[in-house]
């Protein structure tokens, strides 16, 4: 296990899970970018980590791949469940907000935003319907 200059481990288990010591950044946060094949230098700068911290995180992930991957999948599942729960809880509020008129004096900006949202929805729908 990699140690910081003060002799403490660089990867620790906290209430958030496997965490980079001295931060609130979990290995699951890093895993999103590892899975997407981002370069380590990008991940390091994104999270404002030191070279030692990113190296320790990537080495830990590599050495304990099965354990980290299992925990990562559990974290993703829990996040999906929470998202579904809150979407259900806020469905009425979201619909009410969507029906609200634009703020006075911002009708043109509002219309432009609605047009962009419609285009995005159409592109997403087309992407979902197209064969992979």
Order of alpha helices (4+ residues) and beta strands (2+ residues): beta-beta-alpha-alpha-alpha-alpha-alpha-alpha
